[in-house]
């Protein structure tokens, strides 16, 4: 399983939100590049980058900072936030982004996703952000009546190869992720599922590996020192195995 340390950018700074709320935002660094360098030093192979200002405004805002991240250290970088037309996709992909994440536009203009997949194949991913099982859009502010699992099925049928699925209610709370939803989404193979939102315990990483999850995004748990990136990668790679008691311990 691949581990994606997360760099969320607002106003040029590295921040984390709680439950997707911009009113519950904490700044962790003034330097996205510095955060990426720290992750590289801990063995990162990948990076998950979100332009939060872009998600709010519907257009890339922190493009220059993200472009620098895409060219740093040989990382595979996936980028999301405010990407809603082909020109912006092309800009990121031609400047070393490994994959572009479509969010709001995937719900509001599904044919755009279909066209993007035809052009760029597996370099297009879709971020499915859900609250109580319903898809949320516009930087998580608006919850639709679209069922999140059914939407993932539709994306699979359209040829999307990777979905980043976030349970908004778990995000940033440091109390555990929604393993049940990832077990359900695991039935959609060969769709690659990246788990996001609340991953805070080593046993969760081990269980995500066991159920065949493609990737996991780690955010606040890294910034708060609750998880070690190096150890998380080792668990995901199978280089470290947890005791049965640790892996199967009940979630909080």
N, C-alpha and C positions, 0 to 999 in steps of 0.2 A: 504494500500500500504506500502511496506517496503522501508525504507530509508537506503542507503548504503553510509556512508562517505568514501571517497577514500583516500588511502595511496599509492601513486606512488613512487617507490624507484629507485634511480639511484646513484650508488657509495655509497650506504648505507645511503643516505640522502632522506628526503621527498621533492619531487619537484612537480611542475606542469608545463605542456607544454601549449603553445598556438597553436591551430590548428594542434596539433600533431608534431610540429616542435621542434627538439632538439636544434635548434639555438635560440629558444624563450623559455628558461627554467628558472624558478625561484626556488631557494631553500627556503623552508619554515621551515625546522627543520633538525637538525643533528640526531634526534632520532625517528625512526618509532614507537618504543614502547611508547615514550612520546606522540606522536600524537594520538596513539590509546587510551592511558589512558585518554587524554583530551576528546576524543569522548565518552568514557565510562562514564565519569563524567557528560556528557550532555545528557545521556540517550540512547546512541547507543545500538542497538541489533545486528547490522550487520557491516561488514567491507568489502570493496572492495579493494583488494591489487593487484598491478601490478608491476612486476619486469621489469622495462624498459630496463635495461641492458640485461636481458634475451630475451626480445622481439627483441633487436638489434642483439644479438649473436646467437639466436636460441637455447639457453639452459639456464636453471636456473643459475643465477649469485648471487642473493641475498637470496639464499635459507635459510641460518641460520637466518637472520633477519625475514624472512617471517614465518619460523617455530615458532619463539618466538611469533609472532603476533597471529598465529593460536591457541596458548595455553593460550592466555591472556584473562581473564575476562569473559569467557563463551560466547564470541561473535560468531556468525555465520560468518565465513570468507570465501569469495570466492576469488580464486587466479588465476591470469593469467600472461602471459609473458614468452615466450620461452618453453612452454610445448608441446613437439612434439613426445613423445613416451610413451608407457604404463608404463615403469618403473618410469618415472617422475610423471605421474598421481598417481601411487600407493604410491610413496614417500610422496606426499602432502596429499593424503586422509588418509594414515595411521598415519599421524602426525597432525591430528585434523582439517585439512581444511574441510569445509563443502561442498565445490563445487570447481571444477577445470574448468577454462575457456580455451577453445581451440580457437585459432585465425587463424593464417596463415595456419596451417596444415589442417584446415577444408576446405580451398579453394584448397590447393595443393594436398591433399590426402583425399578425401571425405570418402573413405572406412575405413580409420582410425577412423573417427568420428563414423561411424556406428558400428564398433567393440567396441569402447569405451562405447557407449551407451548401447550396449548389456551387457557389463561387469558391468558397474557402474550406469546405469539408470539415475535418476534425479540428480546425483552428477556430471554430465557432463553438462556444459553450453557451448555455442559458442558465441564468441564476433564477431559481424558483424560491422566493421568500414567502413563507407561510405563517399565518397566525390562525390557530385553531383549525388547521387543515385547509384554509382558504388562502389563495394567492394574494399577496400584497404588492402594490406598485408605488411609483413616485416616492422613492427613498423610504419605503415601508409605511408611508403615511396613510395610504388608501387601501383598504381591504376589499377585494372584489368578491363576487359569488362563484369564482372559478375554483373547483376542487383541485387541490394541489397534486394529488396522485394521478387523477385523470389527465391533468395538464401534462404531467411527465410522460404519460403514455402517448399523448398526442405528439409531444416533441420527439419521442423515439420513432414514431411512425413517419415523421417528417425528415428523418435522417440525422437528427442531432445525436452526437456521440457522447457528449458530456453534460451533465446537469449538476450545478452547485445548489444543493438544497439546504436552506437555512430555516430552522424553527425559531422564529423571532422571539418567542416567549422565553427561550433558553439563552439567547445570545447575551453575552456579557455578564451573566449572573454567577458564573463560577460554581454552579451547583449540579452540573451534569448535562449531557446532551440527550436527545430523544432517540434512544437506540431502537425503539419499536418502529418508528417510521423508516429507519434505514433497513431494518429487516424486511419491511414491506416493499421498499423500493428496490431491494436486492432481487426481487422477482422480475424486474424489468430488464434483465440481461439480454443483449450485450450493452445496454445503456450504462455508461460509466457514471457512478454517483460519487460526488464529493460531499462529504458530511461537513456541515458548518453550523455553529451555534452552540456554545456552552461546553464544548469538550474540555474537561478539567481534570480527568483522572487517567492514570496509566491503564487501568483495566478497561476503560472505554476504548482506548486505542487498540488494545489486544482484541476486544470483542468486535470492533469494526473490521479488523483484519480477518477474524474468524468467519464473519458473514459475507466476506468477499467485496467489501467496499473498496472502490478504486482509490479514493483519496480522502484526506481529512485536513481541514483548515484549523490552525491553532492561532488564537489571538490573545485575548486578555490573560489567559492562563500562563502564557509565556511572559508577557509584560509584568505580571504580578509575581512571577517566580513560582507559580504553583506547579508548573511542568517544566522539565528540562528539554530543550529542543533536541539535543544530542541523544538523550535517552529515548525520547519519543520516536525519533528516526530509527533507532536501533530496534525498538519494539515493532515498528511498522515493517522493517526489513526482515524480521524474524531472527535477528542476532541476539535478542534478549527475550526470554520467555518468562512470564509471570507464574507464580504459584497458583494452583487452582483456586485457593481461598481468595487470592487477590482478584483474579479474573472474574470469578462468579459472585463476588460480594454484592449485596443488594445496593441499588442506587439510592442516594439520599432522596 
